[in-house]
């Protein structure tokens, strides 16, 4: 299916234009393919943590493959290139981006600490002797 997708994208999108003008971008599809192959190897070895990590690499490589290939377009228009959403005309104003950066810098650590606390709170194994076991 991946080969069919890549072949169809060659004809249906300008995805590969950036790849031929900047050959260094080929690292993204290579990461995706390598991640997919190595994921299969670790699944066969039942190394589930490593398989998960390389499947995440596959997803990241495939995502960056599309983003880097279509940049600066986010959503290319099939009607007229002037109607395309680009990274520049789809971005928020600098003030909004600054506010969101401040919010993220405050809230993301709070969420991480909360998630760690919840994980620790519920990490114990439940047995028949546990107080809430009925």
C-alpha positions as CSV (number, residue, x, y, z in Angstrom):
1,X,0.0,0.0,0.0
2,X,2.9,2.4,0.7
3,X,4.3,1.9,-2.8
4,X,0.9,2.6,-4.3
5,X,0.5,5.7,-2.2
6,X,3.9,7.0,-3.1
7,X,3.3,6.3,-6.8
8,X,-0.1,8.0,-6.8
9,X,1.3,11.0,-4.9
10,X,3.9,11.3,-7.7
11,X,1.2,12.0,-10.2
12,X,-1.4,13.7,-8.1
13,X,0.7,16.2,-6.1
14,X,3.8,18.4,-6.4
15,X,5.2,16.5,-3.4
16,X,8.5,15.5,-5.0
17,X,9.4,18.9,-6.4
18,X,11.0,20.0,-3.1
19,X,12.8,16.6,-2.9
20,X,14.5,17.2,-6.2
21,X,15.5,20.7,-5.4
22,X,16.8,19.8,-1.9
23,X,18.1,16.2,-2.0
24,X,18.8,16.3,1.8
25,X,15.0,16.0,2.4
26,X,15.2,12.3,1.2
27,X,16.2,11.6,4.8
28,X,12.5,11.7,5.8
29,X,11.2,8.9,3.6
30,X,14.3,6.9,4.4
31,X,13.7,7.3,8.1
32,X,10.1,6.2,7.6
33,X,11.1,3.1,5.6
34,X,13.9,2.2,8.0
35,X,11.6,2.6,11.0
36,X,9.0,0.3,9.4
37,X,11.5,-2.4,8.6
38,X,13.2,-2.2,12.1
39,X,9.7,-2.2,13.7
40,X,9.0,-5.5,12.1
41,X,12.3,-6.9,13.3
42,X,11.7,-5.9,16.9
43,X,8.1,-7.3,16.7
44,X,9.6,-10.7,15.6
45,X,11.9,-10.5,18.6
46,X,9.0,-9.5,20.9
47,X,11.0,-6.4,22.0
48,X,7.8,-4.4,22.3
49,X,9.3,-1.2,23.6
50,X,11.8,-0.9,20.8
51,X,9.1,-1.8,18.3
52,X,6.9,1.0,19.6
53,X,9.8,3.5,19.4
54,X,10.6,2.6,15.8
55,X,6.9,2.7,14.8
56,X,6.9,6.2,16.2
57,X,9.9,6.9,14.0
58,X,7.9,5.6,11.1
59,X,5.0,7.9,11.8
60,X,7.3,10.9,12.3
61,X,9.2,10.2,9.1
62,X,6.0,9.8,7.0
63,X,4.6,13.0,8.5
64,X,7.7,15.0,7.8
65,X,7.9,13.4,4.3
66,X,4.6,15.0,3.4
67,X,5.2,18.3,5.2
68,X,8.7,18.8,3.7
69,X,7.5,17.8,0.3
70,X,4.5,20.2,0.2
71,X,6.1,23.1,2.0
72,X,5.2,26.0,2.0
73,X,1.7,24.6,1.1
74,X,-0.3,23.1,3.9
75,X,-3.4,22.4,1.8
76,X,-2.8,22.8,-1.9
77,X,-5.8,24.0,-3.9
78,X,-6.8,21.9,-6.9
79,X,-8.7,24.9,-8.3
80,X,-6.1,27.6,-8.3
81,X,-2.7,27.8,-6.5
82,X,-3.7,31.2,-5.2
83,X,-6.3,29.6,-3.1
84,X,-3.8,27.2,-1.3
85,X,-3.3,27.4,2.4
86,X,0.4,28.0,3.1
87,X,2.5,28.0,6.2
88,X,2.5,31.8,6.0
89,X,-1.1,32.7,5.3
90,X,-2.5,30.1,7.7
91,X,-0.4,31.2,10.7
92,X,-1.8,33.3,13.5
93,X,-0.6,36.8,14.2
94,X,2.7,37.2,16.1
95,X,0.8,38.4,19.2
96,X,-1.3,35.3,19.3
97,X,1.7,33.0,18.8
98,X,3.5,34.8,21.6
99,X,0.5,34.3,24.0
100,X,0.2,30.7,23.0
101,X,3.9,30.2,23.6
102,X,3.5,31.6,27.1
103,X,0.5,29.4,27.8
104,X,2.3,26.3,26.6
105,X,5.4,27.1,28.6
106,X,3.3,27.2,31.8
107,X,0.7,24.5,31.1
108,X,2.7,21.7,29.5
109,X,4.9,21.2,32.6
110,X,1.8,21.2,34.8
111,X,0.2,18.6,32.6
112,X,3.4,16.5,32.6
113,X,3.7,16.7,36.4
114,X,0.0,15.8,36.8
115,X,0.3,12.8,34.4
116,X,3.4,11.6,36.3
117,X,1.5,11.9,39.6
118,X,-1.5,10.0,38.3
119,X,0.7,7.3,36.9
120,X,2.5,6.9,40.3
121,X,-0.8,7.0,42.2
122,X,-2.4,4.2,40.1
123,X,0.8,2.2,39.5
124,X,0.3,-0.4,42.2
125,X,-0.9,-3.9,41.4
126,X,-4.4,-4.8,42.5
127,X,-4.8,-8.1,44.4
128,X,-7.6,-9.8,46.2
129,X,-6.1,-8.3,49.4
130,X,-6.4,-4.7,48.1
131,X,-8.9,-2.7,50.2
132,X,-11.2,-1.7,47.3
133,X,-11.3,-5.1,45.7
134,X,-14.9,-6.5,45.8
